[in-house]
C-alpha cells in the first residue's frame, strides 16, 4: 500500500518511518551523481538561453567545488 493511498492512515510514526533513517548516508553516496546531473542540466539551460555564459560558468564552478 502506498503512503498516499486513501486507505492508509498517516500518523506521525508513519511519516517518520518514511523520512527518517539512513538518509544522510544515502545522500552522501548519491551526492556525486546529483552534482553530475546538475552540471548537465545547467549546461542545457545555458544552451537554450536561460542562463547567461557568466551565470553558467559561476554555477559550474560552484558545483565542481561541491
N, CA and C atoms as a LAMMPS dump frame, in Angstrom:
ITEM: TIMESTEP
0
ITEM: NUMBER OF ATOMS
198
ITEM: BOX BOUNDS ff ff ff
-5.0000000000000000e+02 5.0000000000000000e+02
-5.0000000000000000e+02 5.0000000000000000e+02
-5.0000000000000000e+02 5.0000000000000000e+02
ITEM: ATOMS id mol type element x y z
1 1 1 N 0.839 -1.175 0
2 1 2 C 0 0 0
3 1 3 C 0.893 1.25 0
4 2 1 N 0.49 2.25 -0.703
5 2 2 C 1.269 3.476 -0.809
6 2 3 C 0.884 4.45 0.296
7 3 1 N 1.855 5.216 0.732
8 3 2 C 1.653 6.175 1.819
9 3 3 C 0.508 7.143 1.512
10 4 1 N 0.34 7.501 0.246
11 4 2 C -0.677 8.482 -0.119
12 4 3 C -2.026 7.845 -0.472
13 5 1 N -2.143 6.546 -0.341
14 5 2 C -3.403 5.885 -0.651
15 5 3 C -4.479 6.282 0.365
16 6 1 N -5.707 6.349 -0.074
17 6 2 C -6.806 6.784 0.796
18 6 3 C -7.021 5.847 1.974
19 7 1 N -6.688 4.575 1.795
20 7 2 C -6.917 3.599 2.855
21 7 3 C -5.845 3.673 3.95
22 8 1 N -4.793 4.418 3.709
23 8 2 C -3.66 4.465 4.622
24 8 3 C -3.826 5.612 5.606
25 9 1 N -3.788 5.313 6.876
26 9 2 C -3.905 6.343 7.899
27 9 3 C -2.507 6.886 8.203
28 10 1 N -2.289 8.151 7.905
29 10 2 C -0.973 8.751 8.085
30 10 3 C -0.86 9.296 9.504
31 11 1 N 0.095 8.755 10.238
32 11 2 C 0.366 9.205 11.603
33 11 3 C 1.799 9.719 11.667
34 12 1 N 2.12 10.336 12.766
35 12 2 C 3.476 10.851 12.965
36 12 3 C 4.499 9.725 12.804
37 13 1 N 4.218 8.557 13.377
38 13 2 C 5.147 7.422 13.291
39 13 3 C 5.342 6.957 11.846
40 14 1 N 4.272 6.951 11.085
41 14 2 C 4.368 6.528 9.682
42 14 3 C 5.216 7.517 8.892
43 15 1 N 5.008 8.802 9.111
44 15 2 C 5.792 9.815 8.411
45 15 3 C 7.27 9.641 8.75
46 16 1 N 7.597 9.427 10.018
47 16 2 C 8.999 9.224 10.405
48 16 3 C 9.584 7.98 9.753
49 17 1 N 8.79 6.946 9.644
50 17 2 C 9.261 5.713 9.011
51 17 3 C 9.724 5.969 7.579
52 18 1 N 9.021 6.858 6.886
53 18 2 C 9.347 7.148 5.506
54 18 3 C 10.376 8.263 5.343
55 19 1 N 10.661 9.03 6.405
56 19 2 C 11.526 10.195 6.247
57 19 3 C 12.77 10.186 7.118
58 20 1 N 12.852 9.311 8.082
59 20 2 C 13.996 9.289 8.993
60 20 3 C 14.699 7.954 8.843
61 21 1 N 15.979 7.986 8.924
62 21 2 C 16.731 6.748 8.821
63 21 3 C 18.131 7.022 8.344
64 22 1 N 18.495 6.343 7.277
65 22 2 C 19.856 6.457 6.756
66 22 3 C 19.945 7.473 5.628
67 23 1 N 19.09 8.484 5.683
68 23 2 C 19.062 9.48 4.61
69 23 3 C 20.423 10.131 4.39
70 24 1 N 21.096 10.52 5.468
71 24 2 C 22.392 11.18 5.329
72 24 3 C 23.394 10.271 4.616
73 25 1 N 23.404 9.011 4.966
74 25 2 C 24.312 8.054 4.317
75 25 3 C 24.008 7.963 2.821
76 26 1 N 22.738 7.854 2.476
77 26 2 C 22.356 7.764 1.072
78 26 3 C 22.633 9.069 0.336
79 27 1 N 22.375 10.194 1
80 27 2 C 22.663 11.496 0.379
81 27 3 C 24.137 11.605 0.038
82 28 1 N 25.001 11.173 0.94
83 28 2 C 26.447 11.235 0.675
84 28 3 C 26.838 10.316 -0.473
85 29 1 N 26.204 9.154 -0.545
86 29 2 C 26.51 8.219 -1.629
87 29 3 C 26.046 8.774 -2.977
88 30 1 N 24.937 9.504 -2.986
89 30 2 C 24.347 9.98 -4.234
90 30 3 C 24.786 11.384 -4.628
91 31 1 N 25.472 12.09 -3.741
92 31 2 C 25.827 13.492 -3.992
93 31 3 C 26.599 13.668 -5.291
94 32 1 N 27.566 12.801 -5.541
95 32 2 C 28.368 12.908 -6.766
96 32 3 C 27.47 12.868 -8.004
97 33 1 N 26.495 11.989 -7.988
98 33 2 C 25.621 11.823 -9.146
99 33 3 C 24.631 12.985 -9.264
100 34 1 N 24.208 13.528 -8.127
101 34 2 C 23.36 14.724 -8.153
102 34 3 C 24.106 15.894 -8.772
103 35 1 N 25.38 16.043 -8.406
104 35 2 C 26.189 17.132 -8.963
105 35 3 C 26.382 16.931 -10.464
106 36 1 N 26.683 15.707 -10.875
107 36 2 C 26.853 15.445 -12.309
108 36 3 C 25.576 15.767 -13.088
109 37 1 N 24.427 15.399 -12.527
110 37 2 C 23.16 15.719 -13.171
111 37 3 C 22.931 17.224 -13.242
112 38 1 N 23.29 17.917 -12.186
113 38 2 C 23.134 19.375 -12.169
114 38 3 C 24.079 20.049 -13.151
115 39 1 N 25.274 19.517 -13.304
116 39 2 C 26.212 20.054 -14.298
117 39 3 C 25.608 19.948 -15.699
118 40 1 N 25.043 18.801 -16.012
119 40 2 C 24.423 18.603 -17.328
120 40 3 C 23.204 19.503 -17.49
121 41 1 N 22.408 19.605 -16.442
122 41 2 C 21.192 20.419 -16.511
123 41 3 C 21.531 21.897 -16.738
124 42 1 N 22.524 22.4 -16.037
125 42 2 C 22.877 23.807 -16.219
126 42 3 C 23.483 24.057 -17.595
127 43 1 N 24.157 23.066 -18.139
128 43 2 C 24.684 23.219 -19.497
129 43 3 C 23.532 23.37 -20.49
130 44 1 N 22.498 22.557 -20.314
131 44 2 C 21.329 22.657 -21.182
132 44 3 C 20.645 24.015 -21.012
133 45 1 N 20.505 24.467 -19.762
134 45 2 C 19.868 25.764 -19.518
135 45 3 C 20.639 26.892 -20.196
136 46 1 N 21.946 26.761 -20.22
137 46 2 C 22.777 27.755 -20.893
138 46 3 C 22.587 27.691 -22.405
139 47 1 N 22.558 26.48 -22.945
140 47 2 C 22.427 26.322 -24.396
141 47 3 C 21.097 26.84 -24.928
142 48 1 N 20.042 26.769 -24.117
143 48 2 C 18.743 27.256 -24.579
144 48 3 C 18.51 28.717 -24.188
145 49 1 N 19.509 29.337 -23.596
146 49 2 C 19.446 30.765 -23.316
147 49 3 C 18.827 31.169 -21.992
148 50 1 N 18.601 30.214 -21.107
149 50 2 C 18.022 30.548 -19.808
150 50 3 C 19.073 30.951 -18.777
151 51 1 N 20.328 30.656 -19.063
152 51 2 C 21.451 31.109 -18.241
153 51 3 C 22.434 31.829 -19.145
154 52 1 N 22.954 32.941 -18.668
155 52 2 C 23.997 33.625 -19.438
156 52 3 C 25.286 32.822 -19.312
157 53 1 N 26.246 33.033 -20.219
158 53 2 C 27.526 32.326 -20.097
159 53 3 C 28.192 32.568 -18.74
160 54 1 N 28.081 33.786 -18.211
161 54 2 C 28.687 34.091 -16.906
162 54 3 C 27.981 33.342 -15.779
163 55 1 N 26.646 33.288 -15.847
164 55 2 C 25.892 32.55 -14.826
165 55 3 C 26.241 31.067 -14.875
166 56 1 N 26.288 30.536 -16.082
167 56 2 C 26.596 29.12 -16.251
168 56 3 C 27.983 28.801 -15.707
169 57 1 N 28.962 29.635 -16.031
170 57 2 C 30.327 29.411 -15.55
171 57 3 C 30.378 29.461 -14.027
172 58 1 N 29.677 30.395 -13.442
173 58 2 C 29.659 30.532 -11.993
174 58 3 C 29.012 29.301 -11.329
175 59 1 N 27.913 28.866 -11.885
176 59 2 C 27.224 27.684 -11.334
177 59 3 C 28.083 26.449 -11.496
178 60 1 N 28.698 26.29 -12.663
179 60 2 C 29.567 25.129 -12.889
180 60 3 C 30.716 25.112 -11.893
181 61 1 N 31.323 26.277 -11.654
182 61 2 C 32.43 26.368 -10.696
183 61 3 C 31.949 25.95 -9.297
184 62 1 N 30.8 26.471 -8.91
185 62 2 C 30.242 26.127 -7.6
186 62 3 C 29.946 24.641 -7.469
187 63 1 N 29.355 24.058 -8.507
188 63 2 C 29.058 22.622 -8.475
189 63 3 C 30.329 21.794 -8.398
190 64 1 N 31.349 22.191 -9.144
191 64 2 C 32.605 21.437 -9.111
192 64 3 C 33.302 21.57 -7.764
193 65 1 N 33.094 22.691 -7.074
194 65 2 C 33.64 22.84 -5.726
195 65 3 C 32.983 21.869 -4.754
196 66 1 N 31.704 21.605 -4.988
197 66 2 C 30.984 20.659 -4.121
198 66 3 C 31.599 19.287 -4.271
